[in-house]
Amino acid sequence: MTYIPAKLVYMNSKKNKKKTFFLTEVENSIGREKGNSLHLKHCLKVSKFHAVIENIQNSYYIRDTNSSNGIYLNGKTLETPFLNYLLFNGDKILVGSIDRTAVPDNKTFRSIVHILYKEGFLNSYQLGNEKGPYNQPTKTTPLNVARNRLWLNLKYRDGEPALRKFKCVSLPSRAVYASYEELKAVAAARNGSKLFKAQVLGQITILQTVNHGIIELHEAIEKKIGGKV
């Protein structure tokens, strides 16, 4: 019987490059220092000796070797260094810090973040506090509500973040409203008004409406309504 070792598909999301790495050793080390099985010399957020994937009776386990920025397995932090975690086919491993940012957790931001996720600008988002995402489902209570944050995991395309810029058209001192007709003009790459410019490729517009909450421009057009931009 021919033995085929497991493989790890390494992906540098910022450079949009993939490389297949076969786990041929009993202990396959990952790190920035020369001599690691998987040598990530240009990844500054990866420790010199970051992690090990070990083959134990043809089952594969990963452990954090006390790295500075940790390991994420399917989006969750491996909290205990030097403890083996069993790997399964299709698991996603991230070594080093994840590219993410946080916004306040409230009804407005939840709606906006969900639209950004649905439109493909985010890989995922999850609830946490000012230190980072929660590692287990956590209910919002009077004790944690002020500290809660929504952590956004950014998506990259061709080495660049899909979400590069976020601009508020309406300001506290100047609300900008768009009618149904103005929304159609903007969707057709025409200016809706002096303050509401044409939408370009790769851009989305989000509105606050009276009866339908916060929705994306094309949904507003389908409903034939306007709103606050």
Buried (B, 14 or more C-beta within 10 A) or exposed (E): EEEEEBEBEBBBBEEEEEEEBEBEEEEBBBBBBEEBBBBBEEBEBBBEBBBBBBBEEEEBBBBBBEBEBBBBBEEBBBEEEEEBBEBEEEEEBBBBEBBBEBBEBEEEBBBBBBBBBEBEBBBBBBBBBEEBBBEEEBEEEEEBEEEBBBBBBBBBEEEEBBBEEEEEBBEEEEEBBBBEEBBBBBBEEEEBBEBBBEBEEEEBBBBBBEEEEBBBBBBBBEBEBBBBB
